[in-house]
Amino acid sequence: MSTWYRLLELCDITDTLIGDNDGVYHPALFNDRLLLGLKGTMSEAELHIIRARLDGGIRNKAARGELRRGLPVGFIGGQQDGEVLFHPDEAVTGAVRTVFNRFTEFGTARKVWLWFRAEGLQFPLQRHKEILWAPPTYTAIHHILANPIYAGAYVYGKTFASKLAV
């Protein structure tokens, strides 16, 4: 049962009226309750349609290569629309390059992560536009190795389950 119908039930029990731009309704009366139920159903349908249109717009923008999401660590946005540049801090780009160099040497993300940990190295994490240095996590290392932007590819919707993932 949706929250709308729970609200109608609560208003019925407490003898509360519901009003909108079209009128005032009493949920205890059959016709008013029926009309309120239809209005609730129509609102749900409108929300579904709006969400579908928004998702469609996002997919269309992605298909044109114009969808911009946050950049992963090691990259920043440039002055031009859609321009992607390496991070100006050499320590940040060096850490990212080290991940790929060690992956070439070791062959697995786990071994790269363990190497970073054994060496006691800090790893850059990007929070909004700020870089924080912290001990590396396996997830951070894996995300760098699995993210297609590091290979220079524009990708949208990597999995079916995450509709809006980049």
Solvent accessible surface area in square Angstrom, and as a share of the most:
residue,aa,sasa,rsa
1,M,163,0.73
2,S,51,0.33
3,T,106,0.61
4,W,72,0.25
5,Y,79,0.30
6,R,140,0.51
7,L,78,0.39
8,L,0,0.00
9,E,71,0.32
10,L,104,0.52
11,C,11,0.06
12,D,47,0.25
13,I,127,0.64
14,T,78,0.45
15,D,99,0.51
16,T,60,0.35
17,L,101,0.50
18,I,28,0.14
19,G,53,0.51
20,D,71,0.37
21,N,162,0.83
22,D,112,0.58
23,G,27,0.26
24,V,105,0.60
25,Y,16,0.06
26,H,37,0.17
27,P,1,0.00
28,A,56,0.44
29,L,105,0.52
30,F,155,0.65
31,N,111,0.57
32,D,32,0.16
33,R,70,0.25
34,L,96,0.48
35,L,75,0.37
36,L,3,0.02
37,G,11,0.10
38,L,99,0.49
39,K,54,0.23
40,G,8,0.08
41,T,73,0.42
42,M,117,0.52
43,S,56,0.36
44,E,108,0.48
45,A,42,0.33
46,E,98,0.44
47,L,114,0.57
48,H,133,0.59
49,I,98,0.50
50,I,95,0.48
51,R,116,0.42
52,A,51,0.39
53,R,184,0.67
54,L,95,0.47
55,D,14,0.07
56,G,19,0.19
57,G,40,0.39
58,I,40,0.20
59,R,117,0.43
60,N,89,0.45
61,K,84,0.36
62,A,8,0.06
63,A,91,0.71
64,R,147,0.53
65,G,24,0.23
66,E,83,0.37
67,L,20,0.10
68,R,123,0.45
69,R,95,0.35
70,G,74,0.71
71,L,45,0.23
72,P,31,0.19
73,V,17,0.10
74,G,3,0.03
75,F,21,0.09
76,I,58,0.29
77,G,51,0.49
78,G,23,0.22
79,Q,178,0.79
80,Q,127,0.57
81,D,150,0.78
82,G,26,0.25
83,E,61,0.27
84,V,62,0.36
85,L,79,0.39
86,F,134,0.56
87,H,31,0.14
88,P,101,0.64
89,D,58,0.30
90,E,134,0.60
91,A,57,0.44
92,V,0,0.00
93,T,8,0.05
94,G,28,0.27
95,A,12,0.09
96,V,13,0.07
97,R,121,0.44
98,T,34,0.20
99,V,0,0.00
100,F,70,0.29
101,N,98,0.50
102,R,67,0.25
103,F,76,0.32
104,T,118,0.69
105,E,107,0.48
106,F,60,0.25
107,G,45,0.43
108,T,59,0.34
109,A,11,0.09
110,R,141,0.51
111,K,106,0.45
112,V,0,0.00
113,W,61,0.21
114,L,69,0.34
115,W,52,0.18
116,F,3,0.01
117,R,119,0.43
118,A,89,0.69
119,E,98,0.44
120,G,59,0.57
121,L,71,0.35
122,Q,86,0.38
123,F,1,0.01
124,P,0,0.00
125,L,38,0.19
126,Q,47,0.21
127,R,129,0.47
128,H,177,0.79
129,K,197,0.83
130,E,105,0.47
131,I,34,0.17
132,L,76,0.38
133,W,105,0.37
134,A,26,0.20
135,P,74,0.46
136,P,1,0.01
137,T,68,0.40
138,Y,90,0.34
139,T,77,0.45
140,A,18,0.14
141,I,0,0.00
142,H,82,0.37
143,H,113,0.51
144,I,5,0.03
145,L,38,0.19
146,A,57,0.44
147,N,37,0.19
148,P,30,0.19
149,I,42,0.21
150,Y,41,0.16
151,A,93,0.72
152,G,71,0.68
153,A,44,0.34
154,Y,100,0.38
155,V,50,0.29
156,Y,49,0.18
157,G,31,0.30
158,K,98,0.41
159,T,79,0.46
160,F,198,0.83
161,A,96,0.75
162,S,44,0.29
163,K,137,0.58
164,L,59,0.29
165,A,32,0.25
166,V,71,0.41
